[in-house]
Structures are given as C-alpha cells and as structure tokens.
Amino acid sequence: MVDLRTVRVAAVQSMPVVLDLEATIDKVVELIGEAADRGAELVVLPECFVSLYPSGTWAGEATHWSAACDELWERMWSSSVDVGGPEVQRLSQACAERGVHLAIGVNEREDVRPGSLYNTLLVIGPEGLLHRHRKLMPTMHERLFHGVGAGDDLGVVELPGGARVGGLICWENRMPLARWAVYQGGPQIWLAPTADDSEGWIASMRHIAIEAGAFVVSVPQHIVASAFPDDFPLPLREGATVFGRGGACVVGPDGDVIAGPLYDEDGIVVADCDLRQALHAKRYFDVAGHYGRADVLEPRPE
C-alpha cells in the first residue's frame, strides 16, 4: 500500500559545464547538496544536463560533413554518461550522503561500445540506478545527435517511502500514447525535464497534471552564451546571448502552478507534494482507471 505522505521536490534550474563531464558531475553533487539543505527528498535537473543539450539555436550547424562537426560529436560522446560507469556511481553516493533521490537528464552512451548517443532520463538513489528512460523520438535537430528510444522503459518507479515517480522528456509529453503508457503505472509525481522555455509549455504541464492527477515537476535549462567554452566547435547564433530562459515550476494535481516558474536565472524551485492530493484527484478523474475505457478506446489496427 502506498504511503500517502508529503514529498518535498526541488526543480533545479542551472547551467552545465558545457562539454566537461567531470566538472558537470561536480556541479550536480553541489546542487544535490543545496537542494537537500532546503529539505528536498527528490531533486530534478534539466534535459541533457550532462553535459550539453543540442539546442536548435546552434545545432543546425552540425548538419555538415566537416571536421568541426566531427569534433563536436567526439566531445559530446566523451562528455556523456555510461549508465554502468563511475559518474552514476558517484551521483548515487551523493544521494546516499544527503538522503535524496535524483532525476537527471543526460546524454547517454552505450556502455559496451563507442557509438550512438541517447537523450536519457535517469532516476538515481542511494541504492544506485532505479530507472532509465531513453527519449522515444528526438525532436527536429536532436535527430542529428540522438538515437531513437526502444519504448520498453515507459514505466514508473516507487521510491522508498511510497512515492511513485514517472514521466517523459520534453516533447514526448505531447505524445498521448506515451503518456498513457506511463499513466498505467500510477505516477504521483511526474518528471518533465525539457528544453522548452515557452509559455505554451507551462500550459502543457498544467494539462498533464490534471490528466495524470499528479504533481508535475518541469525543469528546463537556463543557459547563456557565456556558458560555452571559447573552443566550442560550432558557431553560436550571432548576437544571441541567451539560449534557454528556463521556466522551472511545479504544478499541483488540480493544474495550479504551486512553485515557479523561474526565468532568466539559475535557482532552485521547491514545493511540498502532498500525495493525498493526487489520490483525491483520482476521485474526479482517473485517466487509467474509471476514465480509461480501454475497452473502447484502445488503439487497434485497421
């Protein structure tokens, strides 16, 4: 039986140390500590935080058969995460030291061979890796960098103490059938790491909170031109100074924004999620229960 308690979550809006794996992991450990100092039990960081999101503001330059594009690919691969490697172990140790769980977006490389990268959401705890989800369909420019997820990881993980956590990455959240697959696991806290800093994104988060009957934690990156190293292989958009405004927020099961959104600065948005509210929301609308109607609405082949 799920324990209907209150879970304090922290949506951590920050910039990675671009293309520097070790320094970015150092920063994540510091951010875990800052969030834990504010009482957070679940710490959520942005999409591809380790250690660079391939933004549409510059990624179009990666379409060329050039040495610069090869250099970028190699540096992205070198600064990506092996799920079975020391970086995840170190993050797990940091979680153990501070008594928290971490949800973080990474560029994931395969442990067994040098090859494809994936846009991946990891849930990590003191006991190690709890869940890995690879983005089903990279969006537009992301397809230059990321492989397609297999879809066999659309699940929910139950954290110690009973909180059921699941979610999707960025525009996967606009895929109804992907949401449905996760809804069947009964998430109480929905994770939505993203690169979308638009007002329309907040509207999507409010809709999903109501639809899921869950708390939604949305964390985009706040990233500026000065975050990129001088030797970044590709040119940045001329005159651009901001490449992501952020917008970290937490939305309650009734669709109200209860913390944030935070724009144009690094920061931590904290909210207390009373899981009883998620249960109460199911009385009105249970998307995978009495409102599911899979008997008539389940997709069927023609």
C-alpha positions, 0 to 999 in steps of 0.5 A: 500500500502506498504511503500517502505522505508529503514529498518535498521536490526541488526543480533545479534550474542551472547551467552545465559545464558545457562539454566537461563531464567531470566538472558537470558531475561536480556541479550536480553533487553541489546542487544535490547538496543545496537542494537537500539543505532546503529539505528536498527528498527528490531533486530534478535537473534539466534535459541533457544536463550532462553535459550539453543539450543540442539546442536548435539555436546552434545545432543546425550547424552540425548538419555538415560533413566537416571536421568541426562537426566531427569534433563536436560529436567526439566531445559530446560522446566523451562528455556523456554518461555510461549508465554502468560507469563511475559518474552514476556511481558517484551521483548515487553516493551523493544521494546516499550522503544527503538522503535524496533521490535524483532525476537527471537528464543526460546524454547517454552512451552505450556502455559496451561500445563507442557509438550512438548517443541517447537523450536519457532520463535517469532516476538515481538513489542511494541504492544506485540506478532505479530507472532509465528512460531513453527519449522515444523520438528526438525532436527536429535537430536532436535527430542529428545527435540522438538515437531513437528510444526502444519504448520498453522503459515507459514505466514508473518507479516507487521510491522508498517511502511510497512515492511513485515517480514517472514521466517523459522528456520534453516533447514526448509529453505531447505524445498521448500514447506515451503518456498513457503508457506511463499513466498505467503505472500510477505516477504521483509525481511526474518528471518533465525535464525539457528544453522548452522555455515557452509559455505554451509549455507551462500550459502543457504541464498544467494539462498533464497534471490534471490528466495524470492527477499528479504533481508535475515537476518541469525543469528546463535549462537556463543557459547563456552564451557565456556558458560555452567554452571559447573552443566550442566547435560550432558557431553560436547564433550571432548576437544571441546571448541567451539560449534557454530562459528556463521556466522551472515550476511545479504544478499541483494535481488540480493544474495550479502552478504551486512553485515557479516558474523561474526565468532568466536565472539559475535557482532552485524551485521547491514545493511540498507534494502532498500525495493525498492530493493526487489520490483525491484527484483520482476521485474526479478523474482517473485517466487509467482507471474509471476514465480509461475505457480501454475497452473502447478506446484502445488503439487497434489496427485497421 
